[in-house]
Amino acid sequence: MMNRSPSGRLGRWLARWQPVLPILVAEFMAMVGFGALLPILPLYVTEQGVDPATLGIIVAAWPGARLVAEPFFGWLADRTSRRPLMVAGMVVLGVSLLLPLLFRGAVELFLWRVLGGLGAAMYDPAARGYLVDATHEGERGQVFGLYQAAAMGGIVGGPAIAALGAEVWAGFAFPFAFGGLMCLAAGAYVAVALVPRPLRPGQRSGPGRAPIAETSFAEYGSDSPEVAARWAAELERDALRSGPSAGAGQAPAVAPLRTLLNRSFGAAVLMNFGLYLAIGVYEVVWSLFMRGLGASVSWIGVSFVLFGLPILLLAPIGGRLVDRFGGLPFALVGGASVAVAGVVYTFSSEPVFPAVVGIFEASANAFLGPAIFTILAAGTPAGRSSTTQGLFGATGTLAFIVSSLVAGALLAVDVRYPFYFFAVATATCFGLGWLILRGGVPPSASRRLTEAPSSG
């Protein structure tokens, strides 16, 4: 008889997702630490005598560093082992959160933010590329739903821990110390949990392995895809190309970069750009918008928690539905919901209404995130998972920077205008994404290895 007890279901769940659990746990740990800084970073910086204009530059240093570095580190993660990059990224991020406790000038704070952005740029493409390569096409909605839930769980829990610690122990110093130590602990955990295991004689690794739902990834080695296998396949292909029949009938292990020019990648990038236009507006406007409606600081904090909880609870479910029905319908409905919410917020006359609308928008986001990542995975060329994720993340960061600048300018005119801006811009981006994909989402590009040689 099948074991239907809670412990039995948990055991089956752990066995199924064992290959990606280290990434999920590390993401939760890091986001708990990072989330601890969200409520207090502007307050801490201004307490050091930094003026508001300089504060904006310091805050922008993080996404600026990511914008420049993420494509490079994504490319590097596909050319080398991902585990050292993930560990190094977490260590750099942890150190960047601890240093402001010792060096507090405006220039130093700017440099520490740049350092933190570089650490995140090292870690994120490698981690997301790992998730793509450790799963098969029918599982990616679920795994990215779990990844989104892990991140949001950290963001929801981090501020609460930081507020308690700051009040009971060390003031504003506590969130920085706590955040830095959590990131360092996440790096140490990744270093231990993803130690590569040697293959047994006769075993094979790489993109052609069995899906993780069917077998333990421990059998194949935990650096995904195995670096040695990637390079061996490339060397074999190069040797064949040098002979008389130069690779005839041979599929390359790594697809050329030009294969990124496909419909799924383009649509996912456009949709992500539209989503981050909305996120950038919220970062600049939300607290001021709520304060203008009469919200207390505590209620503003509650509004963030109310937004995070639906994503935490629904994203894994959303991922399963995306895998079952496809990403495009959920992406379109989710994008439309974000755009509509942007308009509805402007009708607020008191602070409770926008918090309720935020729950609706967050519920749509719980399905939207896995949907976009599933569309992106369908357009990921073979051997280019982290490169794809790096470029994808950089476009979102660019949208965040553009939106933050535009929102600040519009806010000076009317608090409603930033919401109108992202509603129109987000709807436009998702509409263009639909036009690109209206012929249907093609099969995963990782399953369509071209015959062209790899371009570095």
PyMOL commands that set and color helices and strands:
alter all, ss='L'
color gray80, all
select helices_A, chain A and resi 6-16+21-35+41-47+52-79+82-101+106-133+137-170+173-193+217-220+227-241+257-260+263-292+297-325+327-345+352-378+385-411+417-437+445-447
alter helices_A, ss='H'
color red, helices_A
deselect
rebuild
show_as cartoon
